[in-house]
Amino acid sequence: MGGYFEKMFFWEEFLCYYSKDKLNFIGNSSSEKRSENVGKIDKLNEQCKCTYFFLDYDYEEDSFECNNEKYDLKSQAFTFLRKLDKSIPVILNITSMNLRLMGTLLFNIKKIGFKEVYCLYTEPLRYCKNIDGSDEEEFVDRFDLYKKFRGIEPIPGFLRANDDKLDEKWIAFLGFDGKRVEQINDRYDFADIVPVITLPSYKPGWQNYALQENIDIIKSVERKPEYIIANSFLSAYDYLEKMKKTYPKTYLRVTPLGTKINALGAILFCLNNVHNVELLYDNPKEEGKISTECGKTYIFDISEMINQ
Amino acid sequence: MNKKISGTPFSEYREEQVRVNVFDYFVTPSFFDQFYDTKPLLIYGSRGSGKTTLFKALALSDAKNVESYLSDNSYIGIYYRIDLNIMASFCGCGVSDDQWSKLFAHYFISALNYELIRQVIDIKDKIDFTDEKNFSKKYARLFSGKSSAVSLEELKDVIYNELYLVREYINNCANQEYPHIGDFATIIKELPSDLLRAIRNYDFSEKIIFYLVDEFEGLNDWQQRSILSFVKYSDDKHTFKICMRPDGLKSAETIGGEFISETDDIKSIDLNEKILNGKDGYYQYALDVCKKRIELFCNKNNFDINNILNFEDIFEELNFEHEMEIILKNRGKEKEKEISAFLNSIEYNSSEVNDYFQRNYFDFLLFRIVFLKKKSNVSVEDMWEMIKTKNKKYDTYVHNYKESLLYYLYLSSSKNKIYSGFRTLVNISGGTLRYLLEICNEIFEIAIANEKFSYEKPKVISYKTQTDAIYEISNKRVKQISAIPEIGLNIRTFIIALGKICQAYHKEERISKIEPNHFSIKSSNGRIEENVRIFLKECVTRGVLIKCKNNKAKNAGYIGADEFLYVLHPIYTPSFQISWRRKQKIEFDIEEVNILISNNTLEITKLIKKYMKKTNLLNENVNLDYMQLKFFFTEES
């Protein structure tokens, strides 16, 4: 384990714990029930003055809209966040937030120097895509969660390069959608692949979906998959830190296709390690609902980590 | 003593996996001398065809012995692999296209020469670099506009800083100023010649720098044009060799709007064509590659290489008669009924004919084809005569339909096609060396596990093992057909649908098309829509389809909307139980192609059924499961 302590609260605990009088809440628009913002804001308003910002991300234009103002993701996310008072804690509802948007916000949050930063995440209770695929769906994968992708492109703020041509290791946090890993590997053809699966997963047995859907790539590598905890960003962070220490002269490319919480850990790690670590992502477009119903809601205090 | 051996001679079948020096595995192909040409070269090759290995064989960074490399070669190869992640980031931020173009050019030239300087620093102890101070000072200023450097190491840091500043700008374009752009035009023109002149020994002044640029297809069109602008101005001190996947060139223009011409500016090589050129070109090359690997493996594990028979002989090979025997085993009664039923239906069931066909089932199948295809002026008696006397016409029919009938029999009896013999493995790999190595790896792994194959006492590997391995790899490859990120899952759906349509023809009694596995497109207005063009281009780039010139226009009035044929890569053919040989094509309407690429599974299924109806298979219990592999039917079962 590294030098950080994972500060995680259940939603109800956070409501009791939070004692400041103000809070900035940033969420995104989504049709998924678990990313619902209004109810949470209402609860927070019982404790403090909660100012909310709903971001509507446009995948085609790579921009987001908030309060009828449009912001280019690459060049204006900083401008948007700078309008906020950095001494007021900020909470990001990352549940259904596009990773591209999430990563950019965190990059700029770090740059601006927000003192107190929380991330809120609600687990899915079940995924609603093709689990019991019928014959008509013969051509569709069981977990065909995303149909369109921007393609491989750095999340704004995360562009890095292997200038010294170090040996590379591709650390892939595997999700349910096995085709994504194949797509990325089709472009890069990595020699050294480290498949990582969540265990324990959100629900017992879900790690088997990840194993099944990624079985080809797991079989093709010369090592067993590694494991991190699904609902722990610190588990992901510490794992990457361990890899960096174990392979100091290796260029690590990290692809977080698993849980959003693990992706949070990967993003924070990349933010804190600008040399020889790169986030490699395929930027999918969310279309419609991916999951139904809500599981547990967690709040992660990432203040210490993001201000390293 | 039993030794624990790790892997097979073919375990490392991707260039990136090869952990020992690439030269150890390298087998020089016959056309390799074309790579030494000082003219810029565009090299096209599908994934796994060996492009990167060939480049690495030229690169200084991969030289096994640097002194020998410097003494023996008239060039210095600098390998640079385009990183898709970086190149995709040169956009947005409210910056104009012109500014991105300049920034990209500056970045690209800096990255190339950073690699060059880094390589020279690595060999500094072996070379006599004169006037390092002036050289470093000049180029530090050209790269950065202000910095000074007195050594190559400092110059390297200056260039690194330029690269870093560009990336920092891209990461922080809201807050960073547009970075300084170096004098990239002067740098690329003068740095190679200055560098070569500055090194006294190893005849550097006579050498030329090869910039070996890999993965060119990952760039978008304006980026490719930018690099082609540099390519056009190669000279006797530096030139470019650019590798990409088939159809990876998005534009043959430079930034200035000039076209790159094959005769004046560049040469291009199609690796697949080169490798497959000549009757046994690829076969011999593939054999040499495999033998080399066996040799290295034996040396590494202290096996006597003489234990391994002639490599080709390790693979049991069945001939046509053997395969027929296997397919027809235990089908005596079935054949009997089939022959009698058919002869009765055409009212030609004499005992002589019936008996003959009972003993010569293959001839019966031929006879049936001839009958089903018969022209009005040919009588049944003539057909029988042809079969009985085995005249020239008979020979022609055998030549045309022999293989097709094999596939027909396998499919109609629901047995898996047998694949055996090294030549078959080579054919199925379709000119992609990586696939051949992957298949060999799988074969040896299965043989070791199931047949107790040992390198110390090797024995012939059975056709069953070879067949199992081929299906394993073929099915895996089908599953791995990836999506085009921007437009979704269409490629795999398309290939599965194409495979099923081809299979329908293979299963047809009268074999209206001989072993189709490729298609052309006909359009009433002679045009192909842009979305189809883009889709097919992606399929070719990804090595799923092979594109060839369509030389056989049907007639003068035929409007070939597309002058090309699109062939399913042979590696996928076992998965659909269809032939890998290029015989007859299917002609799709443009509307049909639109359906096939549409991802609309309902419409696609309808289209497949239409072709099944054409081939009289519609009454069959249509299994639309693309996982073709049923449990292998062995002769013991």
Boltz contact constraints between the chains, C-beta under 6 A:
constraints:
  - contact:
      token1: [A, 74]
      token2: [B, 92]
      max_distance: 6.0
  - contact:
      token1: [A, 74]
      token2: [B, 93]
      max_distance: 6.0
  - contact:
      token1: [A, 75]
      token2: [B, 93]
      max_distance: 6.0
  - contact:
      token1: [A, 75]
      token2: [B, 94]
      max_distance: 6.0
  - contact:
      token1: [A, 75]
      token2: [B, 173]
      max_distance: 6.0
  - contact:
      token1: [A, 75]
      token2: [B, 174]
      max_distance: 6.0
  - contact:
      token1: [A, 78]
      token2: [B, 174]
      max_distance: 6.0
  - contact:
      token1: [A, 138]
      token2: [B, 624]
      max_distance: 6.0
  - contact:
      token1: [A, 139]
      token2: [B, 493]
      max_distance: 6.0
  - contact:
      token1: [A, 139]
      token2: [B, 601]
      max_distance: 6.0
  - contact:
      token1: [A, 147]
      token2: [B, 488]
      max_distance: 6.0
  - contact:
      token1: [A, 148]
      token2: [B, 488]
      max_distance: 6.0
  - contact:
      token1: [A, 149]
      token2: [B, 485]
      max_distance: 6.0
  - contact:
      token1: [A, 151]
      token2: [B, 485]
      max_distance: 6.0
  - contact:
      token1: [A, 152]
      token2: [B, 84]
      max_distance: 6.0
  - contact:
      token1: [A, 152]
      token2: [B, 85]
      max_distance: 6.0
  - contact:
      token1: [A, 153]
      token2: [B, 88]
      max_distance: 6.0
  - contact:
      token1: [A, 154]
      token2: [B, 85]
      max_distance: 6.0
  - contact:
      token1: [A, 154]
      token2: [B, 89]
      max_distance: 6.0
  - contact:
      token1: [A, 157]
      token2: [B, 171]
      max_distance: 6.0
  - contact:
      token1: [A, 159]
      token2: [B, 89]
      max_distance: 6.0
  - contact:
      token1: [A, 159]
      token2: [B, 167]
      max_distance: 6.0
  - contact:
      token1: [A, 159]
      token2: [B, 170]
      max_distance: 6.0
  - contact:
      token1: [A, 159]
      token2: [B, 171]
      max_distance: 6.0
  - contact:
      token1: [A, 161]
      token2: [B, 86]
      max_distance: 6.0
  - contact:
      token1: [A, 182]
      token2: [B, 480]
      max_distance: 6.0
  - contact:
      token1: [A, 182]
      token2: [B, 482]
      max_distance: 6.0
  - contact:
      token1: [A, 183]
      token2: [B, 482]
      max_distance: 6.0
  - contact:
      token1: [A, 183]
      token2: [B, 483]
      max_distance: 6.0
  - contact:
      token1: [A, 186]
      token2: [B, 482]
      max_distance: 6.0
  - contact:
      token1: [A, 187]
      token2: [B, 84]
      max_distance: 6.0
  - contact:
      token1: [A, 189]
      token2: [B, 16]
      max_distance: 6.0
  - contact:
      token1: [A, 191]
      token2: [B, 16]
      max_distance: 6.0
  - contact:
      token1: [A, 191]
      token2: [B, 17]
      max_distance: 6.0
  - contact:
      token1: [A, 216]
      token2: [B, 476]
      max_distance: 6.0
  - contact:
      token1: [A, 280]
      token2: [B, 85]
      max_distance: 6.0
